[in-house]
């Protein structure tokens, strides 16, 4: 059940980013929200929960992007592993460290995507607009990344409370009463 929630959340993020955010020119250079969700899962969830979600969402993004197959799959896998390694040494409750993690994730994703393009087209020069886009994404990540991760965590906790209430309501079975 938890896998379905995470996959559904990531698919909603993909739809939100491609339909709603793309309508506003301010958000044309916004970073990948589903990558940030994978980082969130790496910070707060176990490997058993996160790896399948990262792989499934990576496959979905590879199918939707039209780019080389496996780029997002690889990116999301390594972002999850990197976040898991990060929490072995640091606490994620610090806002500054959370900002650092999000910024690093955005940069890692950009390096993997641009590196893949460079391997596919040797000798290709990257324009200043691409580097400008990456710089703007880094600024977005510094400013909004920790807030979005906190929002993901808040939403997940609210879903847990609602789900637990529903389970409690439906698990109380009425014992048959004999009227005498």
N, C-alpha and C positions, 0 to 999 in steps of 0.2 A: 504494500500500500504506500509506503514511504517513497519507493522508487517512482511510482506513478505521480505522486505530488511533485517531486523534484523535476521530473521530465515535463510535466504539465507547466510548471512554473517557468522553466527554460523556454519552452515553446511559446508561452505567452510573452516572454521577454523578446524573443526573436520577432514575433508578430508586432509587438509594440514598437520595437526599434525600426522595423522596416516600413511600417505604415504610419504611425503617429509622429515619431521623431523626425522622419524624413520630410514631413510637411513643413517643418520650421527650419529656415536657413541657419538659424543659430546652432542647431544640433547636427548639421551636415557632417561635421568632423568629430562627432562624439565617439567614444571608444565602445568596444563590444560589451554589451551588458551581460550576455550569456557567459563570456569569459570571466567576468567579475563574479557571476554566480558560481562558477566552477572554483574560483579562488575562495569564495565564501564557504563552499562545501569542504575545501581542503583545510580551512582554518577551524571549522566547527563540527565536522562530521568524520566518521571513521572511514578507513580505506574501503571497507566492505560496502558502504553506502555510496561513496563518492566515485570510485572508479567506473562502475557500470553506468552511472549517470553521465560522467564525463565522456565515456566512449559513445554512448547513444546520442548525446547532443552533438558531439564531434561528427559523427556520421550524418546526422541531420543537417548540420551546417555545411558539410562537404557536399551533400546532395543539393542544397539550396544555393550555394555560392557560385557555382559554375567555374570555380577555380580548380587547380590540381587536386585530385582526390587524395585525402589523407592529411591535408595541411591542418585543418581544424581539429581533426582527430588527434594528431600529434601534439598540436598546440595545447589543447585542453588537457590531455594526459599529463604533459610536463608542467602545466600550470598547477594542476592538482597536486602532483608530486612535490613541486617546489613549495607550495603552501604548507603541505604536511611536514616538510623538512624545516621550514621556518618556525613552526610552533614548537619544535623540539628545543629550540634555543631561546625563543623570545615569547613574551606574553602578548596576546593580541588585544588586550584591553586598552593599550595605549593608543591614542588617536594618531600620534606622530608615526608610530611604527605601522599602524594600519594604512596610513597614507603612503608610507614607503612601500608596503607590500603591493598595494593597488598600482602604484606608479611602476614598480618593477614588472608587474604582470602585463601592463599595457606595453611597456618597452619590449618585453620578451615576445609578446604576440606580434608586434611590429617587426622585430628582427627575424622571427621565423617566417612571416609572410614575405617580407622583402628578400630574405635569403633564398626562399623558394623561387621567387621571380628571377633572382640573379642566376640561380642554377639553371633554370629553364631557358633563359635568354642570356648566354654569356656575352660580356662586352656591353651590356645595357647600362646606360648612365641613368641614375635616378635624378629626377628634376628637383628643383628647390621646392616645388609645391608639395611633393611627397614628404620631404623632410619637414616642411611647414605644417603639414597635416599631423605628422607624428608629434611634433612639438605642441600643437594645440591639444591633441589627445592627452598628452602628459599633463598639461595644465588642467584640463577637465578632470583627469584622474586625481590630481592633488586636491582639487577643490571639492569634488563631489564623491569620490570613491569611498571614503570612510562612511559618509552619510548613507550611501546606497547599501553598503554592507550592513550597517545598523538597521536599515529599513528591511532588508532581507531577513535578518535575525528576528526583528519585531514581528514580521508577517508570519514567519515559521512558528514562533511561540504562540501567536494568536490562533493559528490553525490547530496547533496541538491542544490548546485549551478547548476550542470548539469541538474538536474530534473526541476528546476525553469526555466532555459533557454528553455528546451524542451516544457514546459507548455506554456511559453510565445510565442514561435514560433507557436504552434498549436492552441492557443486560439485566435489569431488574425484572425478573420474571414473576408474574403473579402466581402464587400457589393457588390451586383450585380450592375453593372453599365449599364445604358441604353445608348446605342450609338444613338445619334440623329444627 
